[in-house]
Amino acid sequence: MRKTKTDEMSNKVTVNAETLAKILDCGRPTAMRLGAEAGARVQIGKRVLYKVDRINRYLDQLAGDAPDAKETGD
């Protein structure tokens, strides 16, 4: 039997736009827009990466699953 390929996306701190689009199961422009809205965009030289933890928190807030920062005192 062939070994199943597993992506280690859950362990990454930052990802590029293409990988973010795969994680979110959307197009690249939508992934880039969500990354910018979430404040997850990090530019190092010409390279643009997105912080996965900020994307997750932003999506949780949109879904109403996470308390607002004002409520927790952060």
MDTraj code that builds the backbone (N, CA, C; nanometers):
import mdtraj as md
import numpy as np

residues = "MET ARG LYS THR LYS THR ASP GLU MET SER ASN LYS VAL THR VAL ASN ALA GLU THR LEU ALA LYS ILE LEU ASP CYS GLY ARG PRO THR ALA MET ARG LEU GLY ALA GLU ALA GLY ALA ARG VAL GLN ILE GLY LYS ARG VAL LEU TYR LYS VAL ASP ARG ILE ASN ARG TYR LEU ASP GLN LEU ALA GLY ASP ALA PRO ASP ALA LYS GLU THR GLY ASP".split()
xyz = np.array([
    [0.0831, -0.1187, 0.0000],
    [0.0000, 0.0000, 0.0000],
    [0.0870, 0.1243, 0.0000],
    [0.0334, 0.2274, -0.0615],
    [0.1067, 0.3527, -0.0645],
    [0.0781, 0.4339, 0.0607],
    [0.1795, 0.5011, 0.1049],
    [0.1655, 0.5837, 0.2241],
    [0.0893, 0.7124, 0.1884],
    [-0.0025, 0.7497, 0.2729],
    [-0.0810, 0.8705, 0.2504],
    [0.0057, 0.9927, 0.2725],
    [-0.0034, 1.0855, 0.1783],
    [0.0709, 1.2099, 0.1936],
    [-0.0032, 1.3001, 0.2905],
    [0.0697, 1.3553, 0.3851],
    [0.0087, 1.4482, 0.4800],
    [0.0790, 1.5820, 0.4693],
    [0.0014, 1.6861, 0.4685],
    [0.0573, 1.8204, 0.4678],
    [0.0718, 1.8671, 0.6113],
    [0.1800, 1.9306, 0.6394],
    [0.2068, 1.9805, 0.7740],
    [0.1609, 2.1253, 0.7873],
    [0.0496, 2.1610, 0.7226],
    [0.0011, 2.2984, 0.7254],
    [-0.0383, 2.3431, 0.8646],
    [-0.0857, 2.2524, 0.9470],
    [-0.1302, 2.2917, 1.0803],
    [-0.0139, 2.3328, 1.1701],
    [0.1079, 2.2948, 1.1347],
    [0.2246, 2.3281, 1.2158],
    [0.2970, 2.4534, 1.1681],
    [0.2527, 2.5126, 1.0584],
    [0.3219, 2.6286, 1.0033],
    [0.2756, 2.7564, 1.0710],
    [0.3693, 2.8468, 1.0909],
    [0.3390, 2.9760, 1.1504],
    [0.2889, 3.0712, 1.0427],
    [0.3563, 3.0722, 0.9284],
    [0.3154, 3.1558, 0.8161],
    [0.3067, 3.0714, 0.6900],
    [0.2243, 3.1179, 0.5972],
    [0.2098, 3.0499, 0.4679],
    [0.2014, 3.1553, 0.3592],
    [0.2292, 3.1140, 0.2354],
    [0.2156, 3.2061, 0.1232],
    [0.0696, 3.2088, 0.0770],
    [0.0388, 3.2926, -0.0198],
    [-0.0994, 3.3116, -0.0642],
    [-0.1588, 3.1848, -0.1236],
    [-0.0799, 3.1092, -0.1982],
    [-0.1305, 2.9868, -0.2596],
    [-0.1679, 2.8834, -0.1537],
    [-0.0836, 2.8683, -0.0527],
    [-0.1113, 2.7732, 0.0543],
    [-0.2296, 2.8196, 0.1378],
    [-0.2395, 2.9498, 0.1617],
    [-0.3534, 3.0036, 0.2348],
    [-0.4830, 2.9751, 0.1599],
    [-0.4807, 2.9891, 0.0289],
    [-0.5994, 2.9599, -0.0520],
    [-0.6386, 2.8127, -0.0403],
    [-0.5398, 2.7247, -0.0345],
    [-0.5692, 2.5819, -0.0171],
    [-0.6293, 2.5550, 0.1200],
    [-0.5748, 2.6181, 0.2237],
    [-0.6257, 2.5994, 0.3591],
    [-0.7703, 2.6462, 0.3682],
    [-0.7980, 2.7625, 0.3086],
    [-0.9314, 2.8214, 0.3169],
    [-1.0269, 2.7645, 0.2125],
    [-0.9740, 2.6884, 0.1189],
    [-1.0535, 2.6314, 0.0100],
    [-1.1259, 2.7416, -0.0674],
    [-1.0462, 2.8408, -0.1097],
    [-1.0995, 2.9520, -0.1884],
    [-0.9940, 2.9929, -0.2897],
    [-1.0235, 3.0942, -0.3670],
    [-0.9291, 3.1437, -0.4651],
    [-0.8202, 3.2278, -0.4022],
    [-0.7127, 3.2479, -0.4762],
    [-0.5990, 3.3253, -0.4268],
    [-0.6371, 3.4698, -0.3935],
    [-0.7133, 3.5400, -0.4801],
    [-0.7504, 3.6783, -0.4456],
    [-0.8330, 3.6877, -0.3170],
    [-0.9231, 3.5939, -0.2972],
    [-1.0045, 3.5937, -0.1753],
    [-0.9172, 3.5663, -0.0535],
    [-0.8233, 3.4736, -0.0658],
    [-0.7325, 3.4422, 0.0450],
    [-0.6481, 3.5644, 0.0811],
    [-0.6000, 3.6351, -0.0205],
    [-0.5187, 3.7544, 0.0046],
    [-0.6023, 3.8639, 0.0713],
    [-0.7273, 3.8796, 0.0300],
    [-0.8154, 3.9798, 0.0892],
    [-0.8451, 3.9457, 0.2349],
    [-0.8748, 3.8196, 0.2630],
    [-0.9002, 3.7775, 0.4013],
    [-0.7759, 3.7954, 0.4878],
    [-0.6608, 3.7632, 0.4326],
    [-0.5360, 3.7807, 0.5068],
    [-0.5111, 3.9254, 0.5443],
    [-0.5408, 4.0164, 0.4509],
    [-0.5231, 4.1586, 0.4781],
    [-0.6257, 4.2071, 0.5804],
    [-0.7518, 4.1633, 0.5668],
    [-0.8567, 4.2030, 0.6611],
    [-0.8271, 4.1534, 0.8026],
    [-0.7657, 4.0367, 0.8117],
    [-0.7340, 3.9783, 0.9418],
    [-0.6095, 4.0400, 1.0042],
    [-0.5374, 4.1208, 0.9296],
    [-0.4127, 4.1776, 0.9807],
    [-0.3029, 4.0740, 0.9889],
    [-0.3112, 3.9725, 0.9018],
    [-0.2170, 3.8610, 0.9057],
    [-0.1057, 3.8743, 0.8030],
    [-0.1065, 3.9794, 0.7248],
    [-0.0094, 3.9954, 0.6168],
    [0.1254, 4.0400, 0.6723],
    [0.2302, 3.9674, 0.6338],
    [0.3674, 3.9990, 0.6746],
    [0.4511, 4.0056, 0.5485],
    [0.5209, 4.1165, 0.5277],
    [0.6054, 4.1296, 0.4098],
    [0.7512, 4.1314, 0.4523],
    [0.8276, 4.0411, 0.3919],
    [0.9706, 4.0316, 0.4179],
    [1.0386, 4.0477, 0.2828],
    [1.0932, 4.1663, 0.2598],
    [1.1470, 4.1955, 0.1277],
    [1.0332, 4.1971, 0.0269],
    [1.0457, 4.1171, -0.0783],
    [0.9396, 4.1075, -0.1774],
    [0.8401, 3.9965, -0.1456],
    [0.8739, 3.9141, -0.0504],
    [0.7897, 3.7985, -0.0178],
    [0.6771, 3.8387, 0.0772],
    [0.5564, 3.7912, 0.0481],
    [0.4403, 3.8189, 0.1320],
    [0.3915, 3.6881, 0.1917],
    [0.3810, 3.6851, 0.3238],
    [0.3334, 3.5674, 0.3952],
    [0.2145, 3.6076, 0.4820],
    [0.1405, 3.5072, 0.5303],
    [0.0229, 3.5318, 0.6127],
    [0.0317, 3.4473, 0.7389],
    [0.0072, 3.5088, 0.8545],
    [0.0145, 3.4394, 0.9828],
    [-0.1122, 3.3558, 1.0020],
    [-0.0954, 3.2266, 1.0152],
    [-0.2063, 3.1330, 1.0236],
    [-0.2890, 3.1543, 1.1500],
    [-0.2251, 3.1833, 1.2627],
    [-0.3008, 3.2006, 1.3873],
    [-0.3936, 3.3216, 1.3802],
    [-0.3503, 3.4284, 1.3167],
    [-0.4367, 3.5461, 1.3022],
    [-0.5548, 3.5178, 1.2098],
    [-0.5306, 3.4411, 1.1049],
    [-0.6391, 3.4016, 1.0138],
    [-0.7426, 3.3203, 1.0913],
    [-0.6961, 3.2246, 1.1709],
    [-0.7885, 3.1410, 1.2485],
    [-0.8701, 3.2237, 1.3465],
    [-0.8060, 3.3170, 1.4166],
    [-0.8788, 3.4021, 1.5114],
    [-0.9813, 3.4889, 1.4397],
    [-0.9439, 3.5425, 1.3237],
    [-1.0346, 3.6271, 1.2463],
    [-1.1574, 3.5478, 1.2018],
    [-1.1360, 3.4275, 1.1538],
    [-1.2474, 3.3444, 1.1094],
    [-1.3365, 3.3047, 1.2272],
    [-1.2771, 3.2795, 1.3430],
    [-1.3558, 3.2494, 1.4627],
    [-1.4434, 3.3686, 1.5018],
    [-1.3882, 3.4887, 1.4909],
    [-1.4663, 3.6083, 1.5226],
    [-1.5808, 3.6263, 1.4232],
    [-1.5549, 3.6016, 1.2948],
    [-1.6601, 3.6131, 1.1946],
    [-1.7729, 3.5136, 1.2212],
    [-1.7359, 3.3954, 1.2659],
    [-1.8342, 3.2911, 1.2929],
    [-1.9004, 3.3082, 1.4285],
    [-1.8470, 3.3979, 1.5118],
    [-1.9032, 3.4194, 1.6442],
    [-1.8592, 3.3160, 1.7455],
    [-1.7515, 3.2431, 1.7158],
    [-1.7021, 3.1385, 1.8054],
    [-1.6051, 3.1896, 1.9106],
    [-1.5490, 3.3075, 1.8910],
    [-1.4479, 3.3578, 1.9843],
    [-1.4987, 3.4845, 2.0503],
    [-1.4670, 3.5043, 2.1781],
    [-1.5052, 3.6287, 2.2445],
    [-1.4244, 3.7452, 2.1880],
    [-1.4822, 3.8627, 2.1891],
    [-1.4102, 3.9811, 2.1433],
    [-1.2963, 4.0125, 2.2378],
    [-1.1950, 4.0798, 2.1877],
    [-1.0793, 4.1156, 2.2696],
    [-1.1209, 4.2093, 2.3820],
    [-1.2263, 4.2903, 2.3607],
    [-1.2728, 4.3834, 2.4639],
    [-1.3265, 4.3078, 2.5848],
    [-1.3907, 4.1951, 2.5618],
    [-1.4498, 4.1167, 2.6705],
    [-1.3458, 4.0457, 2.7549],
    [-1.2342, 4.0039, 2.6926],
    [-1.1314, 3.9289, 2.7647],
    [-1.0281, 4.0202, 2.8277],
    [-1.0260, 4.1480, 2.7883],
    [-0.9312, 4.2414, 2.8455],
    [-0.7987, 4.2432, 2.7736],
    [-0.7895, 4.1824, 2.6547],
    [-0.6652, 4.1821, 2.5778],
    [-0.6440, 4.3132, 2.5054],
])
top = md.Topology()
chain = top.add_chain()
for i, resn in enumerate(residues, 1):
    res = top.add_residue(resn, chain, resSeq=i)
    for name in ("N", "CA", "C"):
        top.add_atom(name, md.element.get_by_symbol(name[0]), res)
traj = md.Trajectory(xyz[None], top)
